[in-house]
Amino acid sequence: MESSDRTTPTGQVTKATRAERDRSTAASVLAHPVRVRVLEILNQRDMSPIEFCREGFAPETMDVSHVAYHFRELAEYGCLRVIEENKRRGSIEHVYRGLARAYFSDTQWNELDERERARISKTMIQGLLARVEGALMSDIFDSRTDRHLTWIAMKLDEQGWSEMSTTLAAAFGEIEQIRGDAERRLERNGEDGIPSTCALLGFPSPVDTHLLPPPSD
C-alpha cells in the first residue's frame, strides 16, 4: 500500500496531513484483492497471517511475510487489531480481529479519480461475487426460504436517481444497526450466529435494448 507521507528532495520524510491520510486510507484499503479477502475473513473470525496462508485464503504465490504486511497495513488504518500474541520458535505470531468494513464517506469517494473508483469498485464486486459463488457451490444460498434476491432495470431522471441513492444509504444505515445489535446479542448469549451477506447496489447501466422504443416503420 502506498504511503501518503512525503519525501523531500533532501530525503526527509514529512507526515501526511489528515486529509491526505484519509484519502490514502480510502483509496488503498481495498486496492489489493488480498486485503478484500482479509477483511472478509477476519470480520467473521480471528486469524493470524500464518493461519490465513495455511487455510488457503492467500494466493499460492504469496509468502507469509507479504500477507503479514497487508495485515499490518490494515491494522494501521483501523480495520484490524491485534488481540493475541503467541510465541513461536523465537518469533511472535500476531492474531488479528476485524474491526470494521472498508467504507467510504461521500467526501472520500468524491476525492478519488475515476480510475481509482473503477479499480476499487471492481475489487469490491469480485469479492461480493466470490461470496455469492461460494454460497451457491456450497448449496447454502437457497437453504432458507426467506433469503432475498431481487433486482430491477429501470430508467430514472435526476430526481429519481437521487431518491434511489438516498433510499439505499438509509437502508445501509439500518442494516449496520441490525448488524451491531445482532453481534452484541450473540456475544452476550454465546451463540455462533448465522453467517450472512447483504449487498446494496445502485449503478448506471448500459442501454437495455428491451427498454428502447420499438423501431418506427
Disulfide bonds with the S-S distance in Angstrom:
none
